[in-house]
Amino acid sequence: MPVALGGLNHKIAPVQLREKLAFSAAELEGRLRKMQAENALEEVAVLSTCNRTEVYVYSQEEEQAVKGIEGVLGGKYGKEVSLGSGHFYFLQDLQAVSHLFRVASSLDSMVLGESQILGQVREAYRLAQDSRTAGRVLSRLFQQAVKVGKRARAETAIGVGAVSVSSAAVDLARKIFGDLSGRQAIILGAGETSELTLSLLVNQGVDTVLVANRTYSKAVQLAVAYHGSAVGYDEFPKFLSQVDILISSTGAPGFILGPQRVGRTLQDRARPIFMIDLAMPRDIDPALADYENCFLYNLDDLEDVVRQNATERTSQVGLVEEIVASETADFMRWYESLAVVPLLRSLHENAERIRSAEVDKALNKLGHLSPEDRERVERLTSQIVKKVLHSPTSRLRKDPRKLAGMGPSEMLRFLFGLDKGG
């Protein structure tokens, strides 16, 4: 029975296709059980993000796994899906396990080392658990995937340092102010870059937000989203005396902040102000950096930080790959041991039948034994069988792959602990 996955991601599928196959949490909560039943799958879980949709299954055989995954994806897409086409992939067993572990550790992410994916893997497992579609195999797989992601971040520097100009800006703000809790920020411009930087600042504790934009309605919209206030675009300079952080990302053709407009305000400030110029062309005259309490950074400054951090993260890939390889091997040992469970059950049942039959024969000839003595014989023979079978049972469960390539004599010595090591 294979553990397998099929799906698509940002590496091989355009965004237009990915968005058509993206599942929301609400969809999965209501449909996972139905997906499992309609596609005859033993177990199923779905990992769906803006960059990937992957269906993980445990099924009777490869053909059923493929059909089941295609059924789940096709049900969402509204037409047939073939995992053999160029925009989809199918992996099973070792490759499937390694892939999920690489995903959880962010090695397969668009941004190397990003932390969001680990929470998304955890959420995919929660949804499958709540829907009771994750059984013994997928539960173990996703639990170990979360462990891999945690190890990658705890034991390497794969997630250290900002790798976007917005996150680099926030990192620099933290270096200047330390804790950002209670700080005040003003945002000039209401575009995507401004919003991303603002969201990161709010996540770090900034609690007062002012937004100024040439189109006032857009300023209001962004301010409301982060529980802030919109201010008139021509009025923002008067607020510089009270804020700690200024983010500017407008489409202005030249400087909108310079010594003539805000120099007096900066000169009179008793505390530092951090200015982040994310515009191109620049919004802020570099002459403002000459003021004692003004810390000014532009795109070039931030991109230098991003490049250095990206290089550092890349240097950690080998260490994370080692973690993935080790955890994959550990999971596969457990997974392959499942195949020997029916064999071991048969072995123990057969041994018990033989023991019971032989004990009955013996006790029929020993009619003088008391009930207590008969019970002692039962316990004794049962303990002998258990001890004889203990070594082959534990060794088969621990590493069934070790038997591959062994000759009959070597296999017997290994199973029954007759080798030099046991």
N, C-alpha and C positions, 0 to 999 in steps of 0.2 A: 504494500500500500504506500503510494508516494505522498510526501508532503510537497506541495508545488505552489507556484505563483504565476500569474499572468497579468499583464497590464501594459501601461505606457508611461513614459516620463518626458521631461523637458529635453532630454538628449536626442530623442528620436521622433517625437510627435509635436506638431505645431500647437500653439495655444488654442487655436480655434477648435481642434479636436479634443484637447485636454479638458476644456471647459464643458464640452458636451458630455463628458464621462465623469465629471466631478460629482461625488455624492456629498450631500450635507449630512451632518450628524443626525438631524431629524429623520431624513430618509432612511438611514441605516438602522436607526432604532426601530422603525416600523417595518422594515423589509428584510432584515437579515434572516429571520426564521423562514420566511417565504422563499428567499433565495436558496436556502439550504434544502428545503423540501422539494421545490420545483426542479432543482438540478441534481437531485440524488447525491448530495455531498455529505460525507460523514461530519466534517467540520468546515467552517468558513469564517473568514474575517476580511474586512476591506480597509485598506489604508488609502485615504483620499486627501490630497493636498492640492495647492495651486500648481504644483509641479509634477504630480504623479497621481495615478490611480492604479492600485495593485490589489488583486484578489488573491488571498492566501487560502489554500484548501488542503484538507487531508481526505483522501478518497481511496476507493477500492483498487483502482488501477489508473495508469497514466491516461488512457483514452477517456475515462470518465472524468478525470480531473480537467483535461482540456475542454471537453464539452461543457462541464459545469462552469468553468471560468468564462468561456465564451457566452454561455447563457446569462450569467450575471451581467457581464459588460453589454451584451446585446439588449438586455432588458432595459438598461439605462439609455443606451444610444438610440433605441427605437428601430434598429435594423441589425442584421447579422454582423457579427464580428468574427474575424479569423485571426487566431494568434500567430498564424504563419505569414501574415502580411507585414509590410515594412514598418508600420508604426507601432507594432505590438511585440512583446517578447513573452516567452514561456520558459520557466526554470523549474527544476525539481530536485529534491533531496539535497545533496551537498551544495549545489549551486544556489538553490533557493534559500537555504539557511544562511550561507555566506552573504548573499545579496541583502537580506533583511538586516543582518548585523552591520553591514557597511552603511546601509541607509540610516539605521539608528545612531551610528557614530558620526554621521554627517559626511562620510567620504563620498557619498553619491549625490550630495546636494549641489544646487547651483552655486551657492556660496559655501565654500569649504569651511567646516567648523561651526556653522550656524547652529544655534541651540534649539530652535523652534521644533525641529523634526522629532526630537526625543519625546516631547509632549504629545505630538501627533501620533507617534507609534503607541504611546501609552493609552491615548484616547481610542485608537482603533481596537486595542485589546479590551478596553472597558466596554465598548459597545458590543463586542462579540460575547463577552462574559455576561452582560446584562441580558442579551438575547438568547443566551445558552446555546450559541453556535460554536463556541470554542471549547473543545474537549481536552483530553489529556495531552494531545500532541501540540495543537496550536497554543494552548495555555503555556505549556513549557517553552515553546518557541518564542512567544512574545515576552514572557517574563525574562528569558535570557537575553533577548534583544535589548530590553530596557537596561539590564545589567551591563551589557556591552557599551551602550551609550554613556552610562554613568562612569564606567571605567575609563573610557576614552577621554572624558573631560577631567576626571580626577587624576589620572596618571600621566597625561600628556598636556601639551600646550595647544592642542588643536583648536580650542575655542577661545584662546587668549588674544586680546587686541581687536580693535575695530577694523572691519573690512568694507565699510561703506563710508562715504564722507559724512553722512548724518551721524552714524555711530561714533566716528572719529571726533566729530565736533562735541558730542556729549561726553566722551572720554576726557577731552581737554577741559571741558567745563568742570568736571569732577576733580581734575588735578588742581585747578585754580581755587575752587571753593570747597573741595572736600565733599561733605554731604550736601546734596542739592535740596534737601527737604526745606520747605518754607521759602525757597527762592522765587523771585518774580521774573517773568520773561515777556518780551514783546516780539512779535513776529511781523515782519514786513513782507507782504506777499502771501498768497493763499494757495500756492501750487502744491504739487505732489512732494517736492523736496522739503518745502517748509513744513508740511503736515507730518512727514515722516520724522523730521528732527524734533518737531514739537511733541509728537507722541512718545519719543524716547525720553525727552526731558521730563514729561509728566510721569512716565514710568519710574523715573529716578527721584521723584518727590517734589518737583516744581509744582506749586499749587495756585499761583496767580498768573493768568495768561491774558495778554492783550494782543489783539490782531488788527493790523492795518493793511488795507488793500485798496487799490484804485477803484475797484468795483466793490462798493460797501456791502452788497448782499452776500458776496463770497466771503468777506471778512466775518460777517455775522454767522454764516454757515459753519466755518471752521471754528470760530470761538465757541459756539454752542456745543459742538462735538466734544470739546475739551473743557466744558464748564468755565469758559472764560468770557471776556467782553470785547466787543469790536469798538475801535476808535477811528475817527476820521483820518484819512491818509495824510492830509496836510497838517494834522494836529499832533502826530506821533512824537515830534521832538520834545514837546513839553513833558512827556512821560519818562524821558531818559533819566531824569533825576531820581526816579523811584525804583527802576528795574535793575536787576543784576545781570540779565542776559538779553542780548539782542540777536535775532536771527534775521538775515536779510536775503531774500531770494526773489527779486522782482525782475521784470523784463525791461527795466528802464535802460535807455541808451547810454547813460553816463552816471556819475556819482550822484546819489541822493542824500548822502551824508558826508559832510566835510567840515573843516574847521570854522568856516563862516557861519554855518547853520547850527552846529552843536558844540563848537569849541568852548564857549563860555560855560555851558552846562557841564561839560566834562571837567573843566578846570575847577569848578566849584564843588565837584563830588568829593566826598571824604572816604568813599569805599570803591573797590574795583568794579568795573563793568566789563563783561566778556562779550565781544562782538564777533559773530560768525558770518562772513560774507560768502554765501553760496551761489552768488549770481555770476553770470558770464554774459556780457561784460560786468565788471565789478560794480557793486552798489556803493561801496564805502571807500572814501579817499584814504590811501595808506598813511597819509600824514597824521591821521588820528592816533596811530600807534605811538606817536611821540608824546602823547599825554600820559602822565605818570600812572594813573589808575585805569588806563584803557588797554585791554588785552585783545588784539585784533588778529584774526586768522582768516585767510582766504582759501579758495579751492586748492591752489598749489600746495599750501602748507598741509592741508588735510590729506591730499592725495599722496604726499610723501609718507605720512603716517600710515595710510592704508597700504601702500606698497610694502613698507617694512613689515607690517603685521601679516600681510598675505604671504610674504616670504617665510616668516617665522612659522605660520600655520602649515605651509607646504613642507617645511622641514620635519614636521611631526607625523606626516602621513605614514612613514615606515613603521613607527611605533604603534600607531593605531591599527595598521594592517596586522601586526603581530598579535595584538589583542583579539582582533576579529578571527584570525586563524586558530588561535588557542581555544576560544570559546566555540567556534564552529566544530572543531575536533571533539570538544567535550560534549556538545549537543549530539553529534553524530554517533558517538559511543553509546549514549543513552538511547537514541532513536533506533539504532540497529539492534540494541538489546531487546527491543520490543518483539522482534521477529523470533527470538528464541523462547519467549515466554510460553507459547503453546507447547513447544518441545519439552521445556522443563516441567510444565504441568503434567504432560503425558508420562514423562520419566518418573516423577514422584507418584503419580497415580498407579503406574504399573508396579513400581517397587512396593507400594502399600498393598496392592492386591496380592503380590507374592508373599509378602510378610504375613499378612492376615491369614492367607490360606495355609501356610506352613505352621503358623502358631496354632491354628485350629486343629490341624492334624496332631501336633505334638500334645496339645492339651487334652485331646480325646483319649490319648494313651496314658495320660497322667491324671486319672480321675481322683487320685488321693489328695491332689493339691487343694489347699484352702482357697476361698475366693480372694483373699489377700495375696497369696502367692501367684495366683493366676493374673492378678492385676500387675504384679511386679514383672512377670514375664512379658505382658503386653507393653509395659513402659520400657523395659529393657530393649526389646526387639525394635520398638519404634525409635528409640534414641540411636540405636546402631544404624538403622537406615538413614536417619537424618544426618548423622555424622559422615557416613560414607558419601552421601550426595551433596554435602555442604560445599566441598571444594569445586566440583564441576559446576554446581549451580552458581556460586559466586563468581567464578572465573568466566563463565559464559556470559553472565549479565554485565560484568565489568568491561570486557573487551572482546566481543565475538569476532571482530576482524582479525584478532591475533591468530585465529585458527587457520586463516587463509594461507595456503602454501605448506602447511605442516603435513608430514607423513603420518601414517597411523600410529606408529610407536611414539613419535614426538608428541602427537596430540593426546594420547592417553597419559603420558607422563605429565603433560601440562595440566590437563583437566583434573587429575586426581592428586595433584601436588607431589608427584614423584620426581619432578625436575630438581635440580640442585638448589634452586631458590625456594622450594616449598616442600 
